[in-house]
Amino acid sequence: MKCDELEVMLHALIDGELDAGHARDVETHVADCGGCSEKLAAFRTMHDIMSSTPLKEIAPAHLRNRIEALLAVPAGRVVSMRQFLQPTRRSFFGGLAMGSALSGALAASLVFTVMRGDQEQAIAEEVVSAHIRSLQAGHLMDVETSDRHTVKPWFNGRVDVAPPVIDLTAESFTLLGGRLDYVDSEPVAAIVYQRRKHVINLFVAQHLGTKHSRPNAKTIQGYNCRHWMQDGLDLWAVSDIVGDELDEFVQKISGSLRQPSSAT
């Protein structure tokens, strides 16, 4: 492991983003390298300072009062509405109960949507981090071969799914091999392809994020990411190739999965 390739992994080690194997490799290197040891100490000091510094600003009271005043409903408007509607006691309490139930349902739906969106974003960021880690020297593949009949059985007993290993060399997506990786603390299969000089990681798991029947597109840290569910598999494709080319890759993988004889 070269020092100039290690810096990004030092940050990942401090943030707890490395799996046990990669963390052990980094710590072993740091123990034997004075320069990287000094860098790690400096990064940790900076991390501790930024974590303990109060960066949250509290709005002054006069600003809060001005905002509340602007949001207040004019008194004349309230009176006119009361005069127009003139609700009875029964309609008032009935409307109150219905409004409370509707508000509760809307609030629950909003919380669920926000939590689901946060989970999806967190998983996407972990997938991209795993892709970035794989680009470090010696981390891209555990089994290096373009023979899909060698790559596919290598995952037996290592992951809970049978990942599709599809030869797309004729379509200019060259199969390089595969490796075992971890996302959200779960083992996942990573099938590695190459388009020109660009690496494409296809992560395959049983269930990581929100279900998408069509590929959901994201761009994180400059990397294009596509996520979709198909045939009970959770699939994530990540690369720095342009979005149209990654979409083409996803379409060919998805099309091959619809033809079982060519995907095994």
N, C-alpha and C positions, 0 to 999 in steps of 0.2 A: 504494500500500500504506500503510494507516494504522498509526501507531505502536501503538495499543492492540490491533490485530489481529496484531501482529508478535511479541509476547512468546513465544507458544508455539512459533513457528518459530525463535526464537533458541535455545531449548533443543534443538530438533530438529537445528539446525545444529551445535551443540557435540557432540551425541551421534552425528553422522554419519548421521542418518536422512533427510536431504533428497537428492533427486536433483539432478543437475547444474544443471538449469534453475531450480529453486526456490532452491537454494543461491546461485546467481548473483544472483537477485532480492534475496535477503536481504542479501547482502554489498554490493550496490549501494546499497540503502537505508541500511544502517549507515554506509557511507562518507560519505553526505550528511547524516546526522542525528546530531547530537552526543548527544542523549538516549539514543537506541538504542545508540550506540557505547559509552556509559558502562555501559548495562545489560549489553551483551554482554561487556564486560571484567569486570564484577562476577560474572556467571554463570560465566565461564571460571575465575576465581579460586576461586569456591566449588566448582566441579567438580574442579579440581586438588587442592584441600585434601581433599575427601571421598574422592577416588581414592587419595591417598597416605596417608591416616590408617589405621593398623592397627585394624580393627574386629572382627577375629576373636578370640574368647575361647578360651583353652585350658583344658580341665578340669584341676583339680589332681590330683596323683598319688593322694591318699587317696580321692578320689571314684571314680577308675578302679578302684582295688583293691576298693572296696566293691561296685561293679557286677559285677566279675569273680567275686567271692566268692558273690554272690547267684545268678549264672548257673551256677556250678559244679555238676556232678552229684554227689550224695552217694556216698561210697565204697561203702557197704553195698549201694546199688542197683546199682552196677556189678558187684559180686561176685555178687549174686543172679542177674543176667542172664547172667553167664558160666557159672554153675553150671547154669542152666536150658538154655541153648543148646548149650554144649559143641561149638563148631564144629571141623570137621576142617581140616587144612591146605588141602585142595583147595577146600572151601566158603569158607574164609576168603579165599583169593586170588581165587577166582571172584567172590565178593561184592564184594571190593575193586575189581576191574576194572569190574564192572557199575556199582557206585556211582560210580566216577570218571567213567565215560562219561556216566551220567545227570546227574551234577553239572555236567559240562562242557556238556551240551546245555541244561540249565536255565539255566546262567549265560549262555550265548550268546543264548538266547531272551529272557532278562531284559534284557540289554544292548541287543538289537535293539529291544525294546518301549520301553525308556526313550529310546533315541535317536530312534525314530519319534515318540514323544510330544513330545519336546523340539522336533523339527523342525516338527511340526504347530503347537505353541504359538508358536514363533518366527514362522512364516508368518502365523498369525492376528494376531499383534501388529503385523506390518508392514502387513497389509491394513487394520487399524483405523487405524494411523498415516496411511496414504494417504487414508483417508476423512476424517480430521480435517484434513489439509492441504488437501483439496479444499474445505472449508468456508470457507477464507480468501478474502477478496475477490479476484475475478479468477482463481481457480484451479479453479472447479467444472467448466467446460466448455470444450473446444476448438471443438466444433461445437454451436451452440445452436439446436435446432429440434425440434419434435414430430413431424416427418416421418421415419418410420423408413427410408424409401427414400433419404433423404439421409444419415442417420446411419450406416447399415450400410456403404455403399461408401466412406465417409470413412476407414474403418480399413484398407482395402486397401493392402498394402505397409507398413503401420505395425506390425502384429502378425502372429504366425504362425497365427492362427486366424480363422475367420469368425464373429464374435460374433453371437449372436441378438439382434436388436433388435425387441422385441415391444411393440405398442401396447396398453397396459392402461388407457387413459383411461376406458373404459366401466366398468371395475372399480375406479375411484377411485385408480388409480396412474398419474399423469400422466407421460408421457415428456417429459423436458426437453432431452435431447441426449446428448453423449458426449465423452470425452477420452482421450488417451493417458496412462497412468500407469506407474509402475514398482514392482514388488514382488519382493523378493529379487534385485534388480539385473536383473530380466527385464521387458521391455515387456508390459503387459497392457491390454486394452480395459476401460474403465469406462463403463457405460451408466447414465445418471443419471435417476432417477425422483423424483417428489414425492408424498407423501401428506399432505394438508392443508399444514402448514408444515414437514413433516419430509422431509429429503433421504434418499433410498435410493441407495446406490452398488452396482451389480451388476458385480463384477470378473470378467472372463472371460479364462482363459489355457488353455494346453495341459496343463500339469501343474505345480502348486505344492506341494501337501501330500499327506497320506495319502488314499487313495481311500475315499470314502464314497458308497455307493449311495443312502443316505438322508441327509437334511440333518443335519449335526452341529452342535449348538447350543453357542455360547459367549457369555459376556458379558465384555467387556474395556473397562476405563476407562469403564464406564457405557453402552457401545454394544453392542447385540445383533448377533451375527454368526452366519450360517448358511453351511455349506460342504457341497457335494456334487458328485459327478461324474455326468455324464450325456452320452451320445452323444459320448464322447471329449473333452468340455469340462470344465474345472475351474472351478467357479462359486462365488463368495463374495458373499453379500448382507450389507450392513452398514448400520445405521441406528440412530437413537435412538428409533424408534417401539417400542411394546410388543411383546413376543415373539410374541403371537398374531397381530398384524397382519403382522409380518415373515414368520411362517410362512404366512400367507395369500398374501403376495406370492410366496414361494418356490413354493407349490403352483401358482399360476397360471403362473409362468414354466416350471416343470417340465411342467405339463400342455400348454402351448403347444408346447414342444419335441417332444412326442410327436405333434404335428400339423404336419409340415413345411410344409404349404401356408400356415399362418398365422404361421409364425415367421420367414419370410424377407422 
